[in-house]
Amino acid sequence: MTSSLINYNRAEVTKGYTDQLLAIDLNNKTISVKVISEEMRRMFVGGRGYCLKLVFDGTKATTKHDSPENVLAISGGPFCGETGFAGAGKFIVGTISPLTNTFCDSNVGGHFFPLVKLSGFDAISVTGKTDQDVLVVIDGDRCEISIADAPETGDSLFGAENIIEKWKGDGEPSSVAFISAGTGAKNTSMGCINSVYYDLRRKRCRAKQAGRGGTGSVMRDKGLWGIVVKCNAKKANSNRPAHPDRVREAGKKLRKVIKDVDPNAMRLGTQGTTCLVDMMNSFHLLPVNNFQYGIDDRVKQVSGLLFEEKIFEQRHPDGCFLGCTLACTKGCEDYILKTGPFAGKTIRLDGPEYETAAAMTNLGIFDIDHILEYAWYCDEYGLDTISAGVLMSFLFEAYEHDLLTVEDTGGLELKWNCGKTVLELLHRMAAGECDFAVQAGRGVRHMKCWIADRASSRTGRTRSDLLGELSLFGMECKGLEFSMYITKESLAQQGGYGFALKGPQHDEAWLIAIDQLKNELPTFKRKAVALQWFPLFRTWFNLVGLCKLPWIDVRHPEAQNTEHPARNLPTVEYYLELVNATFGTQKTLDDLLMESERSYLLHKLINLRQGFGTREHDAIPLRAMAPVFMNEYRSRKKHYEEYLKNQAEVDINGKTDEELLSILQEYRRVQYDRLADEVYDEKGYDRNAVPLDETLNRLGFDKAEYFDIVRSARNQAQKQQR
């Protein structure tokens, strides 16, 4: 059945699934309900796996982010909405990205997809485009879906309560949630999607973000303002597992670990992820001035403890979905904006998260007010705080090196530690109001070329020479901006960023703590194995609708007694019990890893099909591996001299700092290449990062369409080597 308004039969959730897809075609404004096949469920599980499959099937090698056939895919997973277990509000948004030109996905929490699932759907696909902004409405109570005109409201969040009030009817405000993206998403390539829900405790709307890769930009390019869902069905026990008592018992055990461990460890429950600011600074990992430095004495002005005591109003539980006692979704109430178009307005802010705070330290700014302003405006405009922050820090450094001028920037002097300039540039980017801001909104990769083109005529240097210099400190890989960790001293995290299929985003392989802080990966082999294992298990959470923080950031006390403490296997047992109690199965950890590996392989195949999946696309900028300029080297000169003597076995006597820096840079490049060889072997790839035939066969990818992609990639790599 297809129409711009349809009634449907609501599928009840059984053992975590409804097996229904909601398909929306904006070309002709039609809606259809489709069955998700048993084979798709077996191969790709849900969440990220479903998004990958929908995008793979709906697009082709020539598809761009703004092609009408591009698919905006949204999916939870079998445990999304499970109230008996911590962290079960997660869902995935995936699409062909305007930054990477291939598949990119982002995970996000909140009540939106649990309500979509209660309304009868495991996934949503949006294709086509419309000239007039529209709103899709899923009414799970009336079993009705419609396409309506977009609301006349603020950008994305200001006035969100009005949308909830309009659609809740006689139900509670918590029965309505929506996703949307603001004008910043419309005017840039780094738009995020806000997942908005009503918090009954705080009596206001809150928002989490699907931040990475420009998912919000794709949404707005399609003419989709947002999707509203309303469903008053009972949330508790709605997942209907095979053995609900076992699910509750596993959830109880996990909550006990959270209660016992977190208050004495990271303190996510009181500081949120801002707890990482102090931790990263202590180990030279907090980005400062475009990742040049990893430590700064001013950190005390933005410490997690200050956020805990001065900014966050502590109301427990404070999770982004029911049943999560980690409660890391912190918030700031009644903050008066000091800058921008909303100056003087009283707002309520969610977060900020560590990545957002670190985006500002990366611009040399250690001021809580500027962090709060930046965080709220990015959310309101629908901009990824990571990409926007890294983009601006790159521009500031290019300005510092005289590769950008005031004439280029539209009159802005891009100098470190100037919050006013940062916010002014942010407003201009969101509004798309001048050429520099419009160009900047396309990301670091684009701006490297734009700056090189302009600077070549002014300086007399060649474009290729300038592009080479800019690429040393332009912190992007595969077109995606780096997330906020200094990786110079962690080879494992360099690989975690470089080999990540979506680009340098920490959700796929965050190994910096176990590699650099705890030294649990001392050998090449241990690093390579970790870079095969952790991406699979970390992304498994994105298949099933779970948050990974209760596993990775709350280490079970018994984990230290296992062979691989970092894997936190005692807690993994709780997740295995959740799986088997829900499905009535006897799956093992190896089964879960294989499920994740199938989706991982499909992502690799999409990258290869789009022309971005071979070894050269795993290259990372020099600054991710080593100091680039002498100021960076000299800021930790003693450390690097000791490293060169003890690790690289270099005789440093009689050598100048310039010579030692050059030796260090070359050594780090070689180390990264060696690691790549090891990791490709572990993953079942050849040395060009192309999967072997046996890898495709082992994972059930034995169809001609998959082998054709692989063989084409191999042939292309061989031509380039000749």
DRENVOTOR-121879 format. One record per residue (C-alpha): residue number from 1; x, y, z; residue in three letters. Coordinates in steps of 0.2 Angstrom, whole numbers, plus 5000, padded with zeros to 4 digits. Last residue first. Layout:
BEGIN
- NUM|X|Y|Z|ala
...
# end
This chain:
BEGIN
- 722|5261|4999|4939|arg
- 721|5255|5001|4957|gln
- 720|5239|5011|4951|gln
- 719|5234|4998|4939|lys
- 718|5235|4984|4953|gln
- 717|5224|4994|4964|ala
- 716|5211|4996|4951|gln
- 715|5211|4978|4947|asn
- 714|5209|4974|4965|arg
- 713|5195|4986|4967|ala
- 712|5186|4978|4952|ser
- 711|5188|4961|4959|arg
- 710|5181|4966|4976|val
- 709|5166|4975|4969|ile
- 708|5162|4960|4957|asp
- 707|5164|4948|4971|phe
- 706|5150|4956|4980|tyr
- 705|5138|4957|4966|glu
- 704|5142|4939|4961|ala
- 703|5135|4933|4978|lys
- 702|5145|4923|4990|asp
- 701|5144|4935|5004|phe
- 700|5141|4922|5018|gly
- 699|5154|4927|5030|leu
- 698|5167|4914|5026|arg
- 697|5164|4916|5008|asn
- 696|5168|4934|5008|leu
- 695|5183|4932|5019|thr
- 694|5189|4917|5007|glu
- 693|5188|4929|4993|asp
- 692|5200|4941|5001|leu
- 691|5195|4958|5007|pro
- 690|5204|4973|4999|val
- 689|5215|4983|5011|ala
- 688|5229|4985|4998|asn
- 687|5239|4972|5007|arg
- 686|5226|4959|5006|asp
- 685|5212|4958|5018|tyr
- 684|5207|4945|5031|gly
- 683|5205|4956|5046|lys
- 682|5220|4950|5055|glu
- 681|5231|4951|5039|asp
- 680|5225|4969|5036|tyr
- 679|5229|4973|5054|val
- 678|5247|4967|5052|glu
- 677|5250|4976|5036|asp
- 676|5243|4992|5043|ala
- 675|5254|4991|5058|leu
- 674|5269|4990|5047|arg
- 673|5263|5006|5038|asp
- 672|5260|5015|5054|tyr
- 671|5277|5010|5061|gln
- 670|5286|5016|5045|val
- 669|5277|5033|5046|arg
- 668|5282|5035|5065|arg
- 667|5300|5032|5060|tyr
- 666|5299|5045|5047|glu
- 665|5292|5058|5058|gln
- 664|5305|5054|5072|leu
- 663|5320|5055|5060|ile
- 662|5313|5072|5054|ser
- 661|5311|5078|5072|leu
- 660|5328|5072|5077|leu
- 659|5336|5081|5062|glu
- 658|5327|5098|5066|glu
- 657|5332|5096|5084|asp
- 656|5350|5095|5079|thr
- 655|5360|5079|5080|lys
- 654|5376|5077|5089|gly
- 653|5371|5063|5101|asn
- 652|5354|5056|5096|ile
- 651|5359|5039|5093|asp
- 650|5343|5031|5088|val
- 649|5336|5015|5095|glu
- 648|5318|5019|5089|ala
- 647|5310|5014|5106|gln
- 646|5324|5019|5119|asn
- 645|5334|5032|5111|lys
- 644|5320|5040|5100|leu
- 643|5308|5039|5114|tyr
- 642|5320|5047|5127|glu
- 641|5323|5061|5114|glu
- 640|5304|5063|5111|tyr
- 639|5300|5064|5130|his
- 638|5314|5077|5133|lys
- 637|5308|5088|5118|lys
- 636|5290|5088|5123|arg
- 635|5285|5107|5119|ser
- 634|5301|5106|5108|arg
- 633|5293|5094|5096|tyr
- 632|5276|5104|5094|glu
- 631|5286|5121|5092|asn
- 630|5297|5112|5079|met
- 629|5282|5108|5067|phe
- 628|5274|5092|5062|val
- 627|5274|5082|5079|pro
- 626|5270|5064|5076|ala
- 625|5257|5051|5070|met
- 624|5241|5061|5070|ala
- 623|5250|5076|5065|arg
- 622|5257|5067|5049|leu
- 621|5239|5066|5042|pro
- 620|5231|5049|5041|ile
- 619|5232|5036|5027|ala
- 618|5218|5023|5027|asp
- 617|5212|5030|5010|his
- 616|5228|5024|5002|glu
- 615|5224|5006|5007|arg
- 614|5208|5004|4997|thr
- 613|5190|5008|5002|gly
- 612|5186|5025|4994|phe
- 611|5180|5021|4976|gly
- 610|5161|5021|4979|gln
- 609|5161|5002|4977|arg
- 608|5176|5000|4988|leu
- 607|5167|5010|5002|asn
- 606|5151|5000|5000|ile
- 605|5161|4984|5001|leu
- 604|5170|4990|5017|lys
- 603|5153|4994|5024|his
- 602|5146|4976|5019|leu
- 601|5162|4969|5028|leu
- 600|5158|4978|5044|tyr
- 599|5140|4972|5043|ser
- 598|5146|4954|5042|arg
- 597|5159|4957|5055|glu
- 596|5146|4962|5067|ser
- 595|5136|4946|5065|glu
- 594|5153|4936|5066|met
- 593|5157|4945|5083|leu
- 592|5140|4940|5090|leu
- 591|5143|4922|5085|asp
- 590|5160|4922|5093|asp
- 589|5153|4929|5109|leu
- 588|5142|4913|5110|thr
- 587|5124|4911|5105|lys
- 586|5112|4899|5114|gln
- 585|5095|4905|5108|thr
- 584|5078|4910|5116|gly
- 583|5079|4926|5107|phe
- 582|5078|4938|5122|thr
- 581|5086|4927|5135|ala
- 580|5100|4922|5123|asn
- 579|5104|4940|5118|val
- 578|5102|4947|5136|leu
- 577|5113|4933|5143|glu
- 576|5126|4937|5130|leu
- 575|5126|4955|5136|tyr
- 574|5128|4950|5154|tyr
- 573|5143|4939|5149|glu
- 572|5151|4954|5141|val
- 571|5151|4961|5158|thr
- 570|5163|4948|5164|pro
- 569|5173|4950|5148|leu
- 568|5179|4967|5150|asn
- 567|5188|4967|5134|arg
- 566|5202|4978|5141|ala
- 565|5206|4965|5154|pro
- 564|5211|4952|5141|his
- 563|5218|4936|5150|glu
- 562|5205|4938|5164|thr
- 561|5208|4943|5182|asn
- 560|5208|4962|5179|gln
- 559|5190|4959|5172|ala
- 558|5184|4954|5189|glu
- 557|5180|4972|5195|pro
- 556|5170|4975|5180|his
- 555|5176|4990|5169|arg
- 554|5163|5004|5167|val
- 553|5169|5014|5152|asp
- 552|5168|5000|5139|ile
- 551|5153|4990|5144|trp
- 550|5141|5003|5152|pro
- 549|5147|5015|5138|leu
- 548|5142|5004|5123|lys
- 547|5125|5011|5121|cys
- 546|5113|4998|5114|leu
- 545|5102|4996|5099|gly
- 544|5107|4979|5092|val
- 543|5118|4983|5077|leu
- 542|5126|4998|5085|asn
- 541|5131|4988|5100|phe
- 540|5140|4976|5088|trp
- 539|5150|4991|5082|thr
- 538|5161|4990|5098|arg
- 537|5162|4971|5097|phe
- 536|5169|4972|5079|leu
- 535|5179|4987|5081|pro
- 534|5187|4980|5096|phe
- 533|5192|4963|5089|trp
- 532|5202|4968|5073|gln
- 531|5211|4983|5080|leu
- 530|5214|4973|5096|ala
- 529|5222|4959|5086|val
- 528|5233|4972|5077|ala
- 527|5238|4980|5094|lys
- 526|5242|4964|5102|arg
- 525|5253|4958|5087|lys
- 524|5262|4975|5086|phe
- 523|5267|4973|5105|thr
- 522|5263|4982|5121|pro
- 521|5244|4983|5120|leu
- 520|5239|4984|5138|glu
- 519|5249|5000|5142|asn
- 518|5236|5007|5153|lys
- 517|5236|5025|5148|leu
- 516|5243|5023|5131|gln
- 515|5236|5007|5123|asp
- 514|5221|5004|5135|ile
- 513|5216|5022|5135|ala
- 512|5219|5026|5117|ile
- 511|5210|5011|5110|leu
- 510|5193|5019|5105|trp
- 509|5189|5009|5089|ala
- 508|5173|5011|5080|glu
- 507|5165|5024|5092|asp
- 506|5181|5035|5091|his
- 505|5177|5042|5074|gln
- 504|5192|5044|5062|pro
- 503|5183|5039|5045|gly
- 502|5168|5029|5041|lys
- 501|5178|5013|5039|leu
- 500|5189|5015|5054|ala
- 499|5207|5010|5048|phe
- 498|5215|5027|5050|gly
- 497|5206|5031|5067|tyr
- 496|5209|5015|5076|gly
- 495|5226|5013|5068|gly
- 494|5231|5030|5075|gln
- 493|5223|5024|5091|gln
- 492|5234|5008|5091|ala
- 491|5250|5019|5088|leu
- 490|5246|5029|5103|ser
- 489|5259|5043|5105|glu
- 488|5254|5055|5091|lys
- 487|5235|5051|5094|thr
- 486|5228|5067|5102|ile
- 485|5210|5064|5105|tyr
- 484|5195|5074|5100|met
- 483|5187|5066|5085|ser
- 482|5195|5068|5068|phe
- 481|5186|5076|5054|glu
- 480|5179|5065|5040|leu
- 479|5184|5066|5022|gly
- 478|5192|5049|5022|lys
- 477|5204|5055|5035|cys
- 476|5203|5073|5042|glu
- 475|5215|5083|5053|met
- 474|5222|5096|5041|gly
- 473|5239|5097|5049|phe
- 472|5251|5089|5036|leu
- 471|5238|5090|5023|ser
- 470|5240|5109|5023|leu
- 469|5259|5108|5018|glu
- 468|5255|5096|5004|gly
- 467|5241|5106|4998|leu
- 466|5253|5121|4997|leu
- 465|5266|5112|4987|asp
- 464|5253|5105|4975|ser
- 463|5246|5122|4972|arg
- 462|5263|5129|4968|thr
- 461|5270|5143|4978|arg
- 460|5268|5161|4971|gly
- 459|5262|5167|4987|thr
- 458|5245|5176|4982|arg
- 457|5241|5165|4967|ser
- 456|5245|5149|4976|ser
- 455|5236|5155|4992|ala
- 454|5219|5155|4984|arg
- 453|5220|5137|4976|asp
- 452|5228|5130|4992|ala
- 451|5215|5137|5003|ile
- 450|5201|5130|4993|trp
- 449|5210|5113|4991|cys
- 448|5213|5111|5010|lys
- 447|5195|5118|5013|met
- 446|5187|5104|5004|his
- 445|5196|5091|5015|arg
- 444|5192|5101|5031|val
- 443|5174|5103|5029|gly
- 442|5160|5109|5017|arg
- 441|5155|5122|5029|gly
- 440|5171|5132|5026|ala
- 439|5165|5135|5008|gln
- 438|5149|5143|5014|val
- 437|5158|5153|5028|ala
- 436|5171|5160|5016|phe
- 435|5157|5164|5003|asp
- 434|5146|5174|5015|cys
- 433|5129|5171|5023|glu
- 432|5128|5152|5024|gly
- 431|5117|5155|5040|ala
- 430|5125|5140|5049|ala
- 429|5142|5145|5043|met
- 428|5140|5163|5048|arg
- 427|5134|5159|5065|his
- 426|5149|5147|5068|leu
- 425|5161|5160|5062|leu
- 424|5154|5173|5074|glu
- 423|5155|5159|5088|leu
- 422|5173|5156|5085|val
- 421|5178|5174|5083|thr
- 420|5170|5179|5100|lys
- 419|5178|5164|5108|gly
- 418|5195|5170|5104|cys
- 417|5208|5158|5112|asn
- 416|5218|5156|5095|trp
- 415|5217|5169|5082|lys
- 414|5207|5169|5066|leu
- 413|5205|5187|5062|glu
- 412|5188|5188|5053|leu
- 411|5186|5201|5039|gly
- 410|5178|5190|5026|gly
- 409|5190|5176|5029|thr
- 408|5200|5177|5013|asp
- 407|5203|5196|5015|glu
- 406|5208|5193|5032|val
- 405|5221|5181|5026|thr
- 404|5224|5162|5025|leu
- 403|5240|5153|5021|leu
- 402|5249|5165|5033|asp
- 401|5254|5151|5044|his
- 400|5243|5157|5059|glu
- 399|5229|5158|5046|tyr
- 398|5231|5140|5042|ala
- 397|5231|5136|5060|glu
- 396|5215|5145|5063|phe
- 395|5207|5137|5048|leu
- 394|5212|5120|5055|phe
- 393|5204|5124|5072|ser
- 392|5188|5129|5063|met
- 391|5187|5113|5054|leu
- 390|5191|5103|5070|val
- 389|5177|5112|5079|gly
- 388|5164|5111|5065|ala
- 387|5168|5093|5063|ser
- 386|5166|5089|5081|ile
- 385|5152|5100|5086|thr
- 384|5141|5092|5072|asp
- 383|5129|5106|5067|leu
- 382|5110|5106|5068|gly
- 381|5108|5124|5071|tyr
- 380|5100|5122|5088|glu
- 379|5113|5109|5093|asp
- 378|5128|5119|5087|cys
- 377|5121|5134|5095|tyr
- 376|5119|5125|5112|trp
- 375|5136|5118|5112|ala
- 374|5145|5133|5106|tyr
- 373|5136|5144|5119|glu
- 372|5140|5131|5133|leu
- 371|5158|5130|5128|ile
- 370|5160|5149|5127|his
- 369|5153|5150|5145|asp
- 368|5164|5137|5151|ile
- 367|5180|5145|5146|asp
- 366|5196|5136|5141|phe
- 365|5198|5141|5122|ile
- 364|5213|5137|5113|gly
- 363|5203|5131|5097|leu
- 362|5206|5113|5102|asn
- 361|5201|5118|5119|thr
- 360|5184|5122|5111|met
- 359|5182|5106|5102|ala
- 358|5187|5097|5118|ala
- 357|5172|5104|5126|ala
- 356|5161|5097|5112|thr
- 355|5170|5080|5112|glu
- 354|5168|5079|5131|tyr
- 353|5149|5081|5130|glu
- 352|5140|5097|5134|pro
- 351|5128|5091|5139|gly
- 350|5110|5096|5136|asp
- 349|5106|5114|5137|leu
- 348|5091|5124|5143|arg
- 347|5089|5141|5136|ile
- 346|5086|5159|5143|thr
- 345|5086|5171|5129|lys
- 344|5098|5187|5130|gly
- 343|5107|5183|5115|ala
- 342|5097|5172|5103|phe
- 341|5105|5179|5087|pro
- 340|5122|5177|5093|gly
- 339|5130|5180|5110|thr
- 338|5127|5180|5129|lys
- 337|5114|5166|5131|leu
- 336|5106|5165|5148|ile
- 335|5107|5148|5155|tyr
- 334|5091|5141|5164|asp
- 333|5096|5123|5166|glu
- 332|5112|5114|5161|cys
- 331|5111|5095|5157|gly
- 330|5119|5078|5160|lys
- 329|5115|5063|5150|thr
- 328|5128|5051|5159|cys
- 327|5114|5042|5169|ala
- 326|5123|5026|5171|leu
- 325|5107|5020|5178|thr
- 324|5099|5016|5161|cys
- 323|5082|5009|5164|gly
- 322|5072|5021|5153|leu
- 321|5081|5031|5140|phe
- 320|5093|5046|5139|cys
- 319|5099|5043|5157|gly
- 318|5097|5056|5171|asp
- 317|5092|5045|5185|pro
- 316|5095|5055|5195|his
- 315|5094|5074|5195|arg
- 314|5110|5083|5197|gln
- 313|5109|5100|5189|glu
- 312|5125|5101|5179|phe
- 311|5134|5118|5178|ile
- 310|5143|5122|5195|lys
- 309|5148|5106|5204|glu
- 308|5148|5093|5191|glu
- 307|5154|5105|5177|phe
- 306|5168|5111|5188|leu
- 305|5173|5093|5192|leu
- 304|5174|5089|5174|gly
- 303|5187|5102|5172|ser
- 302|5184|5118|5162|val
- 301|5194|5131|5171|gln
- 300|5206|5118|5178|lys
- 299|5211|5114|5160|val
- 298|5221|5131|5159|arg
- 297|5237|5122|5163|asp
- 296|5236|5114|5145|asp
- 295|5240|5097|5139|ile
- 294|5239|5088|5122|gly
- 293|5247|5100|5110|tyr
- 292|5247|5103|5091|gln
- 291|5230|5094|5090|phe
- 290|5222|5110|5081|asn
- 289|5227|5122|5095|asn
- 288|5224|5111|5110|val
- 287|5218|5093|5109|pro
- 286|5218|5083|5126|leu
- 285|5229|5068|5125|leu
- 284|5244|5073|5135|his
- 283|5241|5060|5148|phe
- 282|5234|5072|5162|ser
- 281|5224|5082|5149|asn
- 280|5215|5067|5143|met
- 279|5209|5062|5161|met
- 278|5204|5080|5165|asp
- 277|5193|5082|5150|val
- 276|5187|5065|5151|leu
- 275|5175|5068|5166|cys
- 274|5166|5079|5153|thr
- 273|5158|5063|5148|thr
- 272|5144|5065|5160|gly
- 271|5150|5073|5176|gln
- 270|5139|5065|5189|thr
- 269|5134|5048|5182|gly
- 268|5150|5048|5171|leu
- 267|5160|5047|5187|arg
- 266|5175|5040|5179|met
- 265|5181|5028|5193|ala
- 264|5174|5028|5211|asn
- 263|5156|5034|5207|pro
- 262|5157|5022|5191|asp
- 261|5161|5006|5200|val
- 260|5148|5000|5212|asp
- 259|5133|5008|5204|lys
- 258|5138|5003|5187|ile
- 257|5142|4985|5192|val
- 256|5125|4984|5201|lys
- 255|5116|4990|5185|arg
- 254|5124|4976|5175|leu
- 253|5119|4963|5187|lys
- 252|5101|4970|5187|lys
- 251|5100|4970|5169|gly
- 250|5106|4951|5168|ala
- 249|5092|4947|5181|glu
- 248|5079|4957|5171|arg
- 247|5083|4948|5155|val
- 246|5082|4931|5164|arg
- 245|5065|4935|5170|asp
- 244|5059|4941|5153|pro
- 243|5063|4924|5145|his
- 242|5058|4924|5126|ala
- 241|5059|4943|5126|pro
- 240|5043|4953|5124|arg
- 239|5052|4970|5119|asn
- 238|5037|4979|5127|ser
- 237|5042|4974|5145|asn
- 236|5039|4992|5151|ala
- 235|5035|5004|5137|lys
- 234|5016|5003|5137|lys
- 233|5009|5009|5121|ala
- 232|5006|5028|5121|asn
- 231|5014|5031|5103|cys
- 230|5018|5047|5094|lys
- 229|5032|5048|5082|val
- 228|5037|5064|5073|val
- 227|5049|5064|5058|ile
- 226|5059|5080|5053|gly
- 225|5062|5094|5041|trp
- 224|5063|5083|5026|leu
- 223|5067|5093|5010|gly
- 222|5079|5080|5004|lys
- 221|5094|5092|5006|asp
- 220|5088|5094|5024|arg
- 219|5090|5075|5028|met
- 218|5106|5074|5019|val
- 217|5113|5089|5029|ser
- 216|5107|5081|5045|gly
- 215|5117|5065|5041|thr
- 214|5132|5075|5038|gly
- 213|5145|5063|5043|gly
- 212|5145|5063|5062|arg
- 211|5132|5070|5074|gly
- 210|5117|5059|5077|ala
- 209|5113|5071|5092|gln
- 208|5104|5069|5109|lys
- 207|5090|5082|5113|ala
- 206|5080|5086|5128|arg
- 205|5063|5093|5130|cys
- 204|5057|5100|5146|arg
- 203|5049|5095|5163|lys
- 202|5066|5091|5170|arg
- 201|5059|5074|5178|arg
- 200|5046|5071|5163|leu
- 199|5060|5073|5150|asp
- 198|5052|5075|5133|tyr
- 197|5061|5069|5118|tyr
- 196|5072|5076|5104|val
- 195|5084|5066|5093|ser
- 194|5093|5080|5084|asn
- 193|5101|5076|5067|ile
- 192|5118|5083|5063|cys
- 191|5124|5094|5049|gly
- 190|5142|5094|5043|met
- 189|5140|5097|5024|ser
- 188|5133|5115|5027|thr
- 187|5118|5126|5024|asn
- 186|5104|5114|5027|lys
- 185|5112|5107|5043|ala
- 184|5115|5124|5049|gly
- 183|5097|5128|5046|thr
- 182|5092|5115|5059|gly
- 181|5089|5096|5059|ala
- 180|5075|5086|5065|ser
- 179|5070|5070|5075|ile
- 178|5055|5068|5085|phe
- 177|5047|5061|5101|ala
- 176|5030|5059|5108|val
- 175|5023|5048|5122|ser
- 174|5034|5057|5134|ser
- 173|5022|5072|5133|pro
- 172|5009|5061|5141|glu
- 171|4993|5057|5130|gly
- 170|4977|5066|5127|asp
- 169|4984|5073|5111|gly
- 168|5003|5072|5111|lys
- 167|5005|5080|5094|trp
- 166|5004|5098|5097|lys
- 165|5011|5098|5114|glu
- 164|5027|5089|5108|ile
- 163|5029|5102|5094|ile
- 162|5027|5116|5106|asn
- 161|5040|5109|5117|glu
- 160|5052|5110|5103|ala
- 159|5051|5129|5103|gly
- 158|5069|5132|5101|phe
- 157|5076|5115|5097|leu
- 156|5077|5114|5078|ser
- 155|5078|5131|5070|asp
- 154|5063|5139|5077|gly
- 153|5045|5135|5073|thr
- 152|5034|5135|5058|glu
- 151|5031|5116|5057|pro
- 150|5035|5107|5041|ala
- 149|5020|5103|5030|asp
- 148|5013|5086|5032|ala
- 147|5017|5068|5026|ile
- 146|5006|5055|5035|ser
- 145|5007|5039|5044|ile
- 144|4992|5031|5054|glu
- 143|4990|5017|5066|cys
- 142|4979|5028|5077|arg
- 141|4990|5025|5092|asp
- 140|5006|5023|5082|gly
- 139|5004|5040|5074|asp
- 138|5020|5042|5063|ile
- 137|5021|5059|5056|val
- 136|5033|5064|5042|val
- 135|5036|5083|5041|leu
- 134|5039|5092|5025|val
- 133|5050|5106|5018|asp
- 132|5044|5111|5000|gln
- 131|5055|5106|4985|asp
- 130|5054|5087|4989|thr
- 129|5067|5074|4987|lys
- 128|5069|5055|4985|gly
- 127|5072|5042|4997|thr
- 126|5069|5039|5016|val
- 125|5071|5022|5024|ser
- 124|5064|5018|5041|ile
- 123|5068|5003|5052|ala
- 122|5062|4990|5065|asp
- 121|5044|4997|5063|phe
- 120|5028|4994|5073|gly
- 119|5023|5009|5083|ser
- 118|5032|5002|5098|leu
- 117|5047|5002|5087|lys
- 116|5045|5020|5082|val
- 115|5043|5024|5101|leu
- 114|5059|5015|5105|pro
- 113|5066|5025|5090|phe
- 112|5063|5042|5096|phe
- 111|5065|5040|5115|his
- 110|5083|5046|5116|gly
- 109|5100|5040|5110|gly
- 108|5111|5042|5094|val
- 107|5122|5032|5083|asn
- 106|5130|5040|5067|ser
- 105|5133|5032|5051|asp
- 104|5143|5035|5035|cys
- 103|5142|5027|5018|phe
- 102|5152|5035|5005|thr
- 101|5155|5052|4998|asn
- 100|5165|5056|5014|thr
- 99|5159|5073|5019|leu
- 98|5142|5074|5010|pro
- 97|5139|5056|5017|ser
- 96|5130|5042|5008|ile
- 95|5117|5037|5022|thr
- 94|5116|5030|5040|gly
- 93|5106|5035|5056|val
- 92|5108|5022|5070|ile
- 91|5097|5019|5086|phe
- 90|5101|5019|5104|lys
- 89|5088|5019|5118|gly
- 88|5094|5003|5127|ala
- 87|5108|5010|5138|gly
- 86|5105|4999|5154|ala
- 85|5094|4984|5153|phe
- 84|5076|4980|5159|gly
- 83|5068|4994|5148|thr
- 82|5072|4986|5132|glu
- 81|5068|5000|5119|gly
- 80|5082|4996|5107|cys
- 79|5086|4978|5111|phe
- 78|5082|4970|5094|pro
- 77|5089|4985|5084|gly
- 76|5086|5003|5081|gly
- 75|5085|5009|5063|ser
- 74|5086|5025|5052|ile
- 73|5091|5025|5034|ala
- 72|5093|5041|5023|leu
- 71|5094|5033|5006|val
- 70|5102|5042|4991|asn
- 69|5091|5039|4976|glu
- 68|5088|5058|4974|pro
- 67|5107|5061|4973|ser
- 66|5112|5074|4986|asp
- 65|5124|5063|4995|his
- 64|5131|5056|4979|lys
- 63|5126|5040|4970|thr
- 62|5138|5035|4956|thr
- 61|5143|5018|4963|ala
- 60|5125|5013|4967|lys
- 59|5112|5016|4979|thr
- 58|5096|5008|4986|gly
- 57|5103|4990|4990|asp
- 56|5119|4996|4998|phe
- 55|5109|5010|5008|val
- 54|5096|4998|5014|leu
- 53|5109|4985|5019|lys
- 52|5120|4997|5028|leu
- 51|5105|5004|5038|cys
- 50|5099|4987|5042|tyr
- 49|5117|4982|5049|gly
- 48|5118|4998|5059|arg
- 47|5102|4995|5068|gly
- 46|5096|4977|5065|gly
- 45|5103|4959|5064|val
- 44|5112|4960|5047|phe
- 43|5113|4942|5040|met
- 42|5099|4934|5050|arg
- 41|5088|4949|5049|arg
- 40|5091|4951|5031|met
- 39|5088|4933|5028|glu
- 38|5071|4933|5038|glu
- 37|5065|4947|5026|ser
- 36|5060|4964|5032|ile
- 35|5041|4966|5027|val
- 34|5037|4982|5019|lys
- 33|5025|4997|5024|val
- 32|5023|5011|5011|ser
- 31|5023|5029|5010|ile
- 30|5022|5041|4995|thr
- 29|5027|5059|4993|lys
- 28|5030|5058|4975|asn
- 27|5049|5061|4975|asn
- 26|5048|5060|4994|leu
- 25|5048|5041|4995|asp
- 24|5045|5035|5012|ile
- 23|5048|5017|5017|ala
- 22|5043|5010|5034|leu
- 21|5051|4993|5037|leu
- 20|5043|4979|5047|gln
- 19|5050|4964|5055|asp
- 18|5043|4969|5072|thr
- 17|5058|4963|5082|tyr
- 16|5064|4961|5100|gly
- 15|5058|4944|5104|lys
- 14|5041|4949|5097|thr
- 13|5036|4967|5095|val
- 12|5018|4969|5089|glu
- 11|5016|4974|5071|ala
- 10|5004|4988|5069|arg
- 9|4992|4986|5054|asn
- 8|4993|5001|5043|tyr
- 7|4983|5017|5039|asn
- 6|4991|5028|5025|ile
- 5|4993|5046|5021|leu
- 4|5004|5051|5007|ser
- 3|5000|5035|4999|ser
- 2|5007|5017|4995|thr
- 1|5000|5000|5000|met
# end
